[in-house]
Amino acid sequence: MVFCSAAMAHKVNLFAYAEGGKIFTESYFPDGRPVEGGKVLVFDGHNTKLLEGKTDDKGLFSFSIPKVDDLNIVIEASMGHKNNYKLKKAEVEAGK
């Protein structure tokens, strides 16, 4: 018998890093499946939306660094799965 909490049922993992002037993201479910076609939203440190895009079939999405600032990256996947990743300004600066 398998039990799953409501919080775990709607969990999605998101990882991001800056390198070579770009931000790279990877989104996946707890079972390891990639988030395909997930909506990625990027906000600056003042919660202003900078851009949005979609993950590919491997759960990946990358974009040019839009602004050297704290970035809040949000993934919205199917069935209410949602998470965010905060990339600090220093990390963004280092990835320029």
C-alpha positions as CSV (number, residue, x, y, z in Angstrom):
1,M,0.0,0.0,0.0
2,V,1.3,3.5,-0.9
3,F,0.4,6.7,0.9
4,C,1.0,10.1,-0.6
5,S,0.3,13.4,1.2
6,A,-1.5,16.2,-0.6
7,A,1.7,18.3,-0.5
8,M,3.7,15.5,-2.0
9,A,1.1,14.9,-4.7
10,H,1.6,18.4,-6.0
11,K,5.3,18.6,-5.7
12,V,7.6,19.4,-8.6
13,N,11.4,20.0,-8.4
14,L,13.1,22.9,-10.0
15,F,16.8,23.7,-10.2
16,A,18.5,26.7,-11.9
17,Y,22.0,28.0,-12.4
18,A,23.7,30.8,-14.4
19,E,26.6,30.1,-16.8
20,G,28.0,31.7,-19.9
21,G,25.4,34.6,-19.9
22,K,22.5,32.3,-19.6
23,I,20.2,30.8,-17.0
24,F,19.6,27.1,-17.2
25,T,16.6,25.4,-15.5
26,E,15.7,21.8,-15.0
27,S,12.2,20.7,-13.8
28,Y,11.2,17.2,-12.8
29,F,8.6,15.3,-10.7
30,P,9.6,13.4,-7.6
31,D,9.6,10.1,-9.5
32,G,12.3,11.6,-11.9
33,R,10.0,12.2,-14.9
34,P,10.8,15.5,-16.6
35,V,8.2,18.3,-16.6
36,E,7.3,18.5,-20.3
37,G,5.7,21.8,-21.5
38,G,5.7,23.3,-18.1
39,K,5.3,27.1,-17.9
40,V,8.4,28.9,-16.5
41,L,8.0,32.4,-15.2
42,V,10.9,34.6,-14.2
43,F,10.6,37.5,-11.8
44,D,13.2,40.0,-10.6
45,G,13.8,41.0,-6.9
46,H,10.9,43.4,-7.0
47,N,8.5,40.7,-8.3
48,T,8.3,42.2,-11.8
49,K,7.8,39.5,-14.4
50,L,10.8,39.5,-16.8
51,L,9.9,36.6,-19.1
52,E,8.2,33.3,-19.5
53,G,8.7,30.2,-21.5
54,K,8.1,26.4,-21.7
55,T,10.2,23.4,-20.7
56,D,11.2,21.0,-23.4
57,D,10.6,17.2,-23.4
58,K,13.5,16.8,-21.0
59,G,12.2,19.4,-18.5
60,L,14.8,21.9,-19.6
61,F,14.5,25.6,-20.3
62,S,17.2,28.2,-20.7
63,F,17.3,31.9,-21.5
64,S,19.8,34.8,-21.7
65,I,20.3,36.6,-18.3
66,P,17.6,39.3,-18.4
67,K,18.9,41.4,-15.6
68,V,21.6,41.1,-12.9
69,D,19.3,40.9,-9.9
70,D,17.8,38.4,-7.5
71,L,15.7,36.1,-9.7
72,N,12.7,34.1,-8.7
73,I,12.1,31.4,-11.2
74,V,8.7,29.6,-11.0
75,I,7.6,26.3,-12.7
76,E,3.9,25.6,-13.2
77,A,3.4,22.0,-14.3
78,S,0.2,20.0,-14.9
79,M,-2.5,19.4,-12.3
80,G,-1.5,22.2,-10.0
81,H,2.2,21.2,-9.6
82,K,4.2,24.4,-8.8
83,N,7.5,25.4,-7.3
84,N,10.0,28.2,-7.3
85,Y,13.8,28.6,-7.2
86,K,15.5,31.7,-6.0
87,L,18.7,32.6,-7.8
88,K,20.7,35.2,-5.8
89,K,22.1,38.3,-7.6
90,A,25.7,37.2,-6.9
91,E,25.0,33.8,-8.6
92,V,23.5,35.7,-11.6
93,E,26.5,38.1,-11.7
94,A,29.0,35.2,-11.6
95,G,27.2,33.5,-14.5
96,K,27.5,36.5,-16.8
